[in-house]
Amino acid sequence: MAGQGAGAAGQRAASWWEAEGEHVHCLLCPQDCRIAAGRLGRCRVRQNDQGTLRTINYAQVTSAGLDPIEKKPLYHFHPGSEVLSLGTFGCNLGCLFCQNFTISQGQPPAQQLSPEDAVRTAVEAKARGNIGLAYTYSEPIVWYEYVRDTAELARAAGLVNVLVTNGLIMPEPLEELLPLVDAMNVDIKSMSDAFYQNLCGMRSGEMARRTVAAAWGRCHVEITNLVVTAANDSDDDFRALTDWAASVSPDLPLHISRYRPMYKHTAEPTPIERMERAVAIAREQLNFVYAGNVTLDGGSDTLCPDCGEVAVGRSGYRTVSHVTDAGSCAACGRGLNVAL
């Protein structure tokens, strides 16, 4: 069911639900919530309001900024550009190690920014290198209606749309949203369902992997794996992730990110040697592997898989590109899965 019309600030009739007696059944994500009257779903932003599912965070922006596209992280999508990044509150996960828990698990002050105003601001920022809008910081899936409405206007204005997401969305709403998405980074937290259950509050991560497979070839896709000490940092974990990623494509960029204690998780930071091991294993099958939240020699450079030349050199968020307009290595012509 697709809802229309606004109520109080931040409230809007939701999409993707069905009535079940006095409950409403949310069909947006794999949490599969059945929500009693007056209660919120697992995401804390979708509410049963007298038998109608409503969002409470429509156009509610808790974080906004013009960020380097590499910060998303997207290394193969318009390298060196900027993107206007917006976030709200709420998330369909409850990761114990969440780096943005103040907005994903809390409800901080928010400012109202309509889709029209968001796109107007993004257009005005073109002069500063902005290429579009990124829906990020917290989980954009639970901001679904706002993301869809804003993305439609952004597309009409010649802007790109970027999702930074855990990928946990049901296939039908994904199919509605995907034609409006130009790029996404999907967080693949682990190949283990137990990891999702014990540390994230979700039965399985399978739907995130399905999202990557469905989006590959239809928009630009990169993935991130946060290596959490003693939780998903074994050689078997790295090999399982790499086996799956390579089955999508050896050219699927993978960002391996270092964990640090945050929110409710107190394990020690990921040892540097485990980060080095993860990168080494991933590079056995994947052509583009990057290290995040850590400084490893060459860990953020894009190397041509054929000739070995540096195609995009990076120092922090500064980039030096040797990529042709066709997205190929300037030295040998090999395609690099780079969108310019």
C-alpha positions as MATLAB code, in Angstrom:
seq = 'MAGQGAGAAGQRAASWWEAEGEHVHCLLCPQDCRIAAGRLGRCRVRQNDQGTLRTINYAQVTSAGLDPIEKKPLYHFHPGSEVLSLGTFGCNLGCLFCQNFTISQGQPPAQQLSPEDAVRTAVEAKARGNIGLAYTYSEPIVWYEYVRDTAELARAAGLVNVLVTNGLIMPEPLEELLPLVDAMNVDIKSMSDAFYQNLCGMRSGEMARRTVAAAWGRCHVEITNLVVTAANDSDDDFRALTDWAASVSPDLPLHISRYRPMYKHTAEPTPIERMERAVAIAREQLNFVYAGNVTLDGGSDTLCPDCGEVAVGRSGYRTVSHVTDAGSCAACGRGLNVAL';
ca = [
       0.000    0.000    0.000;
       1.368    3.430   -0.866;
       0.317    6.218    1.461;
      -0.115    9.896    0.640;
      -0.638   13.025    2.698;
       1.157   14.534    5.664;
       0.147   14.875    9.304;
       2.205   16.558   12.014;
       5.781   17.593   11.241;
       7.708   14.498   10.245;
       4.608   12.334    9.819;
       3.503   10.911    6.508;
       1.434    7.880    5.532;
       3.903    5.067    4.867;
       4.397    2.767    1.918;
       4.699   -1.020    1.944;
       2.363   -2.319    4.641;
      -0.879   -4.184    5.102;
      -3.555   -4.221    7.801;
      -3.899   -7.286   10.038;
      -6.823   -6.676   12.351;
      -5.721   -4.078   14.909;
      -2.103   -4.547   13.854;
      -0.274   -3.276   10.799;
       2.243   -5.516    9.047;
       5.243   -3.569    7.736;
       6.545   -4.998    4.456;
       9.552   -2.712    4.023;
      12.393   -4.722    5.562;
      13.235   -8.224    6.819;
      12.368   -7.329   10.423;
       8.807   -8.134    9.263;
       7.245   -6.102   12.082;
       3.620   -6.541   13.096;
       2.907   -3.365   15.004;
       0.190   -2.928   17.626;
      -1.919    0.224   17.826;
       0.099    3.226   18.948;
       3.399    1.344   18.860;
       6.520    1.743   16.744;
       8.275   -0.859   14.642;
      11.811   -2.079   15.279;
      13.178    0.928   13.388;
      11.424    3.331   15.837;
      10.186    5.531   12.990;
       7.191    3.626   11.583;
       4.086    3.773   13.760;
       0.644    2.187   13.840;
      -1.582    5.258   13.989;
      -5.159    4.000   14.398;
      -4.683    1.254   11.854;
      -2.540    3.235    9.404;
       1.215    2.879    9.173;
       2.853    6.294    9.305;
       6.462    7.429    9.273;
       7.501    9.927   11.959;
      10.778   11.041   10.337;
       9.635   12.289    6.927;
      11.765   15.332    5.975;
      13.383   15.266    9.440;
      17.122   15.865    8.977;
      19.459   15.303   11.922;
      22.730   15.545    9.976;
      23.733   17.323    6.777;
      27.020   18.149    5.125;
      28.896   18.406    1.846;
      31.206   15.371    1.973;
      33.863   13.894   -0.294;
      32.323   10.990   -2.188;
      35.217    8.870   -0.888;
      33.813    9.298    2.632;
      30.700    7.246    1.830;
      32.930    5.258    0.980;
      32.696    5.186   -2.819;
      36.076    5.036   -4.566;
      34.895    4.178   -8.079;
      32.063    6.704   -8.436;
      33.071   10.204   -9.563;
      36.398   10.179   -7.664;
      37.310   13.509   -6.122;
      33.774   14.909   -6.190;
      31.556   16.134   -3.358;
      28.064   14.986   -2.435;
      25.448   16.652   -0.244;
      24.814   14.122    2.518;
      21.620   13.933    4.555;
      20.637   11.717    7.471;
      17.700   11.208    9.794;
      17.098    9.223   12.978;
      16.178    5.559   13.194;
      17.527    2.238   11.941;
      16.195   -1.269   11.400;
      19.258   -2.683   13.177;
      20.644   -2.200   16.667;
      24.335   -2.883   16.126;
      26.189   -2.947   19.426;
      29.195   -1.296   17.725;
      27.269    1.428   15.865;
      29.425    4.454   15.062;
      26.413    6.761   14.649;
      24.334    5.466   17.559;
      23.241    8.942   18.684;
      21.059    9.241   15.581;
      20.468    5.598   14.668;
      19.359    4.582   18.174;
      18.321    7.965   19.579;
      16.099   10.809   18.470;
      18.211   13.977   18.483;
      16.897   17.378   17.396;
      16.019   17.504   13.704;
      15.342   20.230   11.197;
      12.622   19.928    8.601;
      13.918   19.881    5.018;
      11.387   19.169    2.311;
      12.411   17.197   -0.779;
      12.120   20.401   -2.804;
      14.411   22.292   -0.421;
      16.907   19.414   -0.304;
      17.209   19.389   -4.084;
      17.388   23.180   -4.248;
      20.259   23.128   -1.747;
      22.021   20.402   -3.728;
      21.721   22.345   -6.970;
      23.117   25.459   -5.297;
      26.096   23.397   -4.090;
      27.082   22.391   -7.623;
      29.467   25.325   -7.675;
      31.403   23.635   -4.863;
      31.714   20.359   -6.739;
      28.487   18.729   -5.585;
      27.172   15.978   -7.843;
      23.991   15.088   -5.987;
      22.490   13.742   -2.780;
      23.640   10.940   -0.490;
      21.217    9.416    1.992;
      23.509    8.299    4.778;
      24.655    8.664    8.429;
      21.745    6.525    9.712;
      19.809    3.925    7.693;
      18.105    5.406    4.596;
      15.869    2.357    4.169;
      13.751    3.468    7.144;
      13.578    6.949    5.533;
      12.111    5.260    2.493;
       9.332    7.673    1.531;
      11.507   10.759    1.868;
      14.388    9.167   -0.015;
      12.087    8.103   -2.859;
      10.380   11.493   -3.139;
      13.652   13.429   -2.942;
      15.429   11.104   -5.353;
      12.729   11.609   -7.968;
      13.211   15.377   -7.817;
      16.995   15.052   -7.753;
      16.970   12.859  -10.844;
      14.798   15.412  -12.665;
      17.293   18.135  -11.688;
      20.218   16.213  -13.162;
      21.662   15.168   -9.787;
      22.817   11.714   -8.730;
      21.383    9.748   -5.812;
      23.588    7.708   -3.476;
      22.515    5.244   -0.776;
      24.807    4.285    2.098;
      22.867    1.370    3.520;
      22.855   -1.941    5.346;
      20.947   -3.304    2.340;
      18.220   -4.879    4.471;
      15.175   -4.102    2.362;
      12.591   -6.437    0.880;
      12.783   -7.080   -2.881;
       9.570   -5.252   -3.845;
      10.358   -1.856   -2.282;
      13.931   -2.208   -3.537;
      12.617   -2.621   -7.076;
      10.595    0.572   -6.693;
      13.586    2.544   -5.409;
      16.400    1.099   -7.492;
      15.655    2.947  -10.766;
      16.273    6.219   -8.871;
      19.611    5.138   -7.386;
      22.883    5.904   -9.150;
      25.270    4.394   -6.596;
      25.197    2.573   -3.303;
      27.582    1.290   -0.695;
      26.135   -1.721    1.101;
      27.429   -2.757    4.512;
      27.963   -6.521    4.539;
      28.528   -7.010    8.240;
      29.286  -10.719    8.129;
      28.468  -13.871    6.212;
      27.277  -15.372    9.508;
      23.636  -15.168   10.555;
      24.787  -15.546   14.164;
      26.734  -12.282   13.852;
      23.602  -10.448   12.689;
      21.532  -12.066   15.444;
      23.921  -11.499   18.345;
      25.443   -8.131   17.473;
      22.931   -6.440   15.161;
      19.435   -7.590   16.105;
      18.484   -9.135   12.742;
      17.768  -12.769   11.974;
      19.977  -12.900    8.892;
      22.093  -10.827    6.551;
      20.933  -12.695    3.471;
      18.757   -9.830    2.247;
      21.756   -7.476    2.213;
      23.562   -9.851   -0.130;
      20.451  -10.114   -2.293;
      20.343   -6.326   -2.503;
      23.920   -6.238   -3.815;
      23.171   -8.926   -6.408;
      19.974   -7.172   -7.509;
      21.667   -3.769   -7.798;
      24.846   -4.952   -9.549;
      24.732   -3.892  -13.184;
      21.794   -1.553  -12.577;
      23.611    1.073  -10.548;
      27.140    1.484   -9.229;
      27.756   -0.764   -6.195;
      30.520   -1.021   -3.616;
      30.501   -2.903   -0.311;
      31.985   -2.403    3.149;
      32.907   -4.919    5.818;
      33.702   -3.697    9.342;
      36.179   -6.157   10.858;
      35.094   -6.576   14.497;
      37.681   -8.119   16.798;
      36.941  -11.757   17.698;
      33.542  -11.600   15.977;
      34.052  -11.696   12.186;
      37.840  -11.513   11.845;
      38.939  -15.086   11.145;
      40.483  -16.266    7.883;
      37.318  -18.304    7.310;
      35.223  -15.153    7.714;
      37.365  -13.269    5.202;
      37.308  -16.138    2.698;
      33.538  -16.587    2.942;
      33.008  -12.871    2.310;
      35.443  -12.837   -0.587;
      34.008  -15.998   -2.159;
      30.558  -14.441   -2.172;
      31.728  -11.013   -3.394;
      33.690  -12.589   -6.242;
      30.580  -14.541   -7.249;
      28.882  -11.177   -7.855;
      31.940   -9.861   -9.727;
      35.705   -9.775   -9.184;
      35.391   -6.046   -9.984;
      33.056   -5.388   -7.020;
      34.984   -2.883   -4.841;
      35.364   -3.976   -1.212;
      36.176   -1.621    1.659;
      37.564   -3.436    4.699;
      37.143   -1.123    7.653;
      38.839   -1.225   11.042;
      36.604   -1.451   14.110;
      37.114    0.667   17.212;
      35.149    0.314   20.495;
      31.878    2.209   20.177;
      28.404    2.319   21.701;
      27.903   -0.942   23.650;
      30.755   -3.021   22.227;
      34.040   -2.992   24.103;
      36.293   -5.438   22.249;
      39.764   -4.156   21.443;
      40.297   -2.321   18.135;
      40.966   -4.570   15.176;
      44.665   -5.492   15.249;
      46.571   -4.075   12.294;
      47.811   -7.525   11.359;
      44.215   -8.771   11.020;
      43.454   -5.848    8.721;
      46.497   -6.701    6.621;
      45.440  -10.353    6.544;
      41.879   -9.455    5.505;
      43.132   -7.285    2.643;
      45.559   -9.972    1.484;
      42.876  -12.676    1.438;
      40.360  -10.438   -0.334;
      42.876   -9.511   -3.028;
      43.247  -13.191   -3.955;
      39.870  -12.962   -5.715;
      38.849   -9.287   -5.871;
      40.481   -6.649   -8.043;
      39.681   -3.601   -5.904;
      40.176   -3.905   -2.143;
      40.617   -0.951    0.207;
      41.488   -0.522    3.886;
      39.441    1.990    5.891;
      39.908    3.586    9.333;
      43.569    2.592    9.161;
      46.681    3.636    7.265;
      48.149    0.783    5.240;
      50.695    1.389    2.518;
      48.713    1.714   -0.724;
      45.537    0.675    1.098;
      43.432    3.430   -0.429;
      44.875    3.514   -3.955;
      43.102    2.071   -6.982;
      45.573   -0.140   -8.850;
      44.996   -1.419  -12.358;
      44.606   -5.221  -12.084;
      46.379   -5.734  -15.431;
      49.379   -3.399  -15.487;
      49.650   -2.576  -11.774;
      49.824    1.189  -12.290;
      48.128    3.518   -9.799;
      44.905    4.556  -11.529;
      43.626    6.689   -8.649;
      46.026    7.744   -5.921;
      44.555    8.877   -2.608;
      45.936   10.749    0.369;
      43.117   11.179    2.840;
      40.259   12.484    0.716;
      42.560   14.043   -1.895;
      42.684   12.141   -5.172;
      44.929   12.092   -8.227;
      43.262   10.286  -11.117;
      44.820    8.532  -14.095;
      41.491    7.220  -15.379;
      40.210    7.938  -18.874;
      36.804    9.458  -19.545;
      35.643    5.937  -20.377;
      36.577    4.716  -16.878;
      39.689    2.836  -18.028;
      43.311    2.747  -16.936;
      45.206    5.522  -18.720;
      48.305    3.331  -18.899;
      46.884    0.171  -20.491;
      43.182    0.746  -21.213;
      41.812   -1.881  -18.845;
      38.288   -1.109  -17.570;
      38.273   -0.217  -13.885;
      34.548   -0.153  -13.049;
      34.834    3.590  -12.476;
      31.832    5.847  -13.138;
      32.770    9.420  -14.063;
];
